[in-house]
């Protein structure tokens, strides 16, 4: 199955399905990386920032949290998503 170019809504949908986050923000920052490695010249679809809070991160190291995000988006990475800036947090206990 071929996926369309990565977009913030598609990444957000996938992360919502896989990691059930309490908070999620996906920002396409590709326009800030014009001329950099991995940029596709279109100004979108290659560089994203993900801010995510999920109970699935509880007890996991920052590296393990990032791995969960990368694993959820691997097929997008395989098709040209070049970089993710990940801010992965656990929910604050109330």
C-alpha positions in Angstrom: 0.0 0.0 0.0 1.4 3.4 -1.0 0.8 6.3 1.4 0.5 9.8 0.2 3.1 12.4 1.2 3.4 12.8 4.9 1.1 15.6 6.2 0.4 16.8 9.7 -3.1 15.4 9.7 -2.0 12.0 8.5 0.8 11.8 11.1 -1.6 13.0 13.7 -4.2 10.3 12.8 -1.6 7.5 12.9 -0.2 8.6 16.3 -3.8 8.9 17.6 -4.5 5.4 16.6 -1.3 3.8 17.8 -0.4 5.7 20.9 -3.8 7.0 22.2 -2.3 10.4 23.4 -4.0 12.7 25.8 -2.3 15.6 24.1 -1.0 15.7 20.5 0.4 18.4 18.2 2.0 17.7 14.9 3.6 20.7 13.1 5.1 20.6 9.6 8.3 22.6 9.8 9.6 21.6 6.3 9.6 25.2 5.1 12.3 26.0 7.7 14.6 23.3 6.2 14.6 24.4 2.5 17.9 23.4 1.0 18.8 21.1 3.9 19.3 17.4 3.7 16.1 15.5 3.2 14.1 18.6 2.0 12.1 17.8 -1.1 11.9 21.3 -2.5 8.1 21.6 -1.9 8.3 23.1 1.5 6.2 20.4 3.2 6.1 16.8 4.1 9.7 16.2 5.2 10.4 17.7 8.6 7.9 17.6 11.5 7.7 18.5 15.2 5.6 16.1 17.3 4.5 17.1 20.8 2.8 14.1 22.4 1.7 13.1 25.9 0.7 9.4 26.3 0.2 7.0 29.2 2.1 4.5 27.0 5.3 6.5 27.8 4.9 5.9 31.6 8.0 4.2 33.0 9.9 4.5 29.6 13.1 6.4 29.0 13.1 9.3 26.5 14.8 7.1 24.0 12.1 4.4 24.4 9.4 7.0 24.0 11.0 8.3 20.8 11.2 4.8 19.5 7.5 4.3 20.0 6.8 7.4 17.9 9.3 6.4 15.2 7.8 2.9 15.1 4.3 4.3 14.7 5.5 6.4 11.7 8.0 4.1 10.1 6.1 3.6 6.8 6.1 7.4 6.4 9.8 7.5 7.1 10.3 4.9 4.5 8.5 7.1 2.0 10.4 10.4 2.5 9.6 11.8 5.9 13.1 12.9 6.8 13.1 14.2 10.3 11.1 14.3 13.5 11.6 16.6 16.4 9.9 14.7 19.2 8.7 16.0 22.6 7.3 13.0 24.3 5.9 13.3 27.8 3.9 11.3 30.3 0.6 12.5 31.7 0.8 14.5 34.9 -0.8 12.7 37.7 -3.7 14.6 39.3 
